[in-house]
Amino acid sequence: MKTEDFIVSRRPRLAAISDFPKIEIEEYEQRVKSMQNTLQMVQQAYLGTPERAVVVLEGWDTAGKGGVVRRLGWVLDPRSFKVHPISAPSPLERTQHYLQRFWEKLPEQGQIVVFDRSWYGRVLVERVEQLAEAHEWKRAYREINEFERTLVSDGIRLVKIFLHITPDEQVRRFKDRLTSPRKRWKLSYEDFRNRDRWKDYEEAIEDMMEQTSAKHSRWHLVPANNKPFGRLAAFSILTDRLADGVALEPRSLDPKTAEAASRMFGPVR
């Protein structure tokens, strides 16, 4: 599994994707633990440094975004790992530029921040549901590219992942949520309404990737019909991108701490 296999370098054709790899849960559990350990080391390496990262997580309803976020939360320290679930803008936010609320949520030095849905709502749901005028969402491609270029130029590591599933798989997951009392809360009327606009969303997603998978901020398109594979692919992308060029070896104690430890425990090696 290579990160390069998921990179979007030209307009994708979502309906034409037929290869949805599967992985057994036992293999998934074994491989994901190693990646989770790497991400823990990445987080520790970022602390006290200018390093910081933004993860943009997009995908179809029920594609598995929440599962990826939960498994990140299981292993990363919440003091420097933040998750921003993005929903419709508030009345105040609707009076502001649509990017303003995202500027306010960017990571501080040493932090890793995940946006569960993001500024791409302007060219997805706001486009399809006609919540933005055509000239507004068309203009947004340039605005988003410039916004992301600014983030990258300022030293932020930007990773963008889209989890893709087929219409039939989405129906199966809707049924699973409907019949499971513990999952039913995830299902809403909007999920079914959005389902009726599948083709419109498909076109919007393809346009989005064609227009905004730039050299400085590529999209990663993950075929996620198989949940273990989708999660493992997402973790593989994250470990590769967030650890690139980062020294993961444990840091040496600073001299004052080493001296204090030596007085208490003897020489520290």
N, C-alpha and C positions, 0 to 999 in steps of 0.2 A: 504494500500500500504506500504509494508515493504522493506527496502533496501536489506535485506537478500534474498528476492525473486528474485533479479536480479543478485546475485553473481554467477560467473562462478567458479565451483570447479572441473569440469572435462571437457573433450572435448565435446563441444556442437555439435548438429546436426542441422544446420540451416534449412535445407529443411524439417525437421520433426516438426518444430515449427508451431503450428496451432492456438495457443491461442493468439489472438491480441486484448486485452481489449479495450473498447471504453469508453469515458467519454464525457458527454455533455459540450458544451462550457461554459454554465452558471456555472456549478459546477467547471469546470477547473479554470475560472476566480476568483471564490471565494477562492478556495484552494491555487492557486498559489500566491495570494497576501500575504497570511500569510507566505508562504515560502520566498517570496522576502523580507518581513520585517525581517525575521530571518537572511537572508544573509546580509542585511544591518547591523544588530547588530553584526554579525560575523566579517564583514569587520572593523567595528569600534573597536571591541575588539582586533583585530590583530595589530592595529596601535600602534606604540611605543613599540612593543614587538618583540621577536624573531620569533613569529609565521609567517608562510608563507605557501602557498599552490600552487600546480600544478594540473590543471585539464586537462586530456587528453581526447579529444573528437574525436572519430572516428565513421565511419558509411558508409553505402552505399551512392552513389550519390543520392541526393534528400531526404535523410532520415530525415532531419530536424536539422542538426547541426547548420546551420545559425540562425534558429529560436530560439534555446536555447541560442546562443551567444547574439543575439539582446536583448532578455528579461533579460539576466544578465546585459547587458550594460545599460538598462533602469533604473536600481535601484542601481547599484554600482558606487561609485565615481571613475572616471577614473584616479585620481592621484595615486591610489594604486591598481587599477584593470587593467590588461593588457591582450590584446588578440593578439596572434601571428598566423595569417593564414599561414599555411605552404604549399608552392608549390614546384616545382622542384628546386633543388639546382642550384645556380649560377655557372658559369664556375670556379670561384675561389673555391667555396665550394666543387666542384667535385674533386678538387685536395687534399682536406683535409679528415680526418676521418669523416664519416657521422654524428657522434654524436657531432662534434665540434660546429656546428652552434646552437645546442640546449643548450649546456652549457652556451653560451653567452646570452641566453634569460631566464635563470632561475630567479625566483623572488628574490628581495631583502627582507630584514626583513620587515614584515608588509604587504607584497603584496600578491595578488591572481592573478595567471597567468593562462590563458587558451590557450592551443595549439589546434587550429582548424586543425586537422590532425597533425602528429607528427613524431617522430623517427620510428614509426611502418611502415612508408613508405618503409623501407628497406626490410621488410618481407611481404609486400603487393604489392604495385604497382611495386617496383623495382624487386621483385621476378617474378611476373606474366608477366611483360613486358620485362623481361630478361635484365634489366638495371644493375643488379648485378649478378655476377657469382654464381653458386649454392653453392660453398664453402663459399662465402661471406654472403649470406642471411641465410644459415644454422648456421654459426658462430654467427650471430647477435642475436639469441635467448639468448645465454649465455651473450653476451655483454650488451644487453638491461636489462636482469635481474640484472646484476652486477651494471649497471648504476642506475637503479631504487632503488636497495638496498642501494646504496651510498646516494641517495637523501633522502630516508626515515631515514637512520641512522643519517643524518645531521639535522634532525628535520623538513623536508619538508613533509607536508601532501599531499599525492598523491592519486588522484581519477581518475579512468579510466572508461569511459563510451563508449559503442558501441551501436549505434542506428541501429536496424535491421528492414528491410522491405522486403516484398515479391517481386518477379519479376513483378507480375501483378500490384502491387501498384506503383512500380517504373515507369512502362509504363504509368499509369494514371497521375502521377506527371509530367512526360516528356510532355505529351499532354497539361497539364495545363500550364506549362511554355511556351510551343510553342505558345499557343493561347492567352497568356496574355502579352501585350506590356511591362508591368512593371516587368515581371519576365523573359522575353525572354533572357535578358543578362546573366542569370545564366546557360543557356544551351550552351553546346559546342560540337564540333565534338567528343572530347574525351569521353563524356558521352555515346554516342551511341557506340563508339568503345569498351569501357569498358563493356558495356552491353553484347556484343558478347562473352566476357570472363567470364560470370557470374559464371560458374562452377569452373573455375580456381581460381577466387577470393574467392568463397565460401570455397574451400579447404584451401586456404591460410589463411583465417580468422579463420577457425576452428583450424588449426595448431598453429596460433599465440596465440589463447586463451589457448590452451592446454599447450603450452610451456611457457607462460609468465603470467598466472594468478597465481602468487605466493602468499604465505600467507601474505607477507608484501605489496603486491600491486595487489589485486584482480581486475579482470575485472568485470564490471557490464553490462550485456547484456539486452537491453531494446527492447521489441517488439513495434515498433513505426509506424505501419500502420495507426493508429489513431493519428494525430498530437497532439491534446490536451493531450492525455494520455502519449505520448512520452515525451512531455515537462514537464508534471507534474511529471513523474517518474524521469526524470533527475534532476529536482529541489529537489525532495524528497531525492535522493541519495546525492546531494551536501549539502543540509542543514544538513543531518544526519552526514556525514563524516567531514565536515568542522567545525561543531559546537561541535563535540564530545570533552568533557572535557574542553570546553571554557566557562568562566564566561561571560554571555551576559548582566548582569545588567549594567546600566550606571555607569561610573566611577565617583568617588568623585572628586571635584575640588582640584587641588594641593593647598597647603596653601597660596602661594603668590597670585594666581588668586582669591582665596576665600577672601583674605584680601582686594584686590583691588575692588572686587565686593561689599564687605560690605561697603566700604567707599562711593561707588556710590549709592548703592540701599538699604543699611541697611543690617541687618543680613540675610545671605543666608541659606535657609533650604533645 
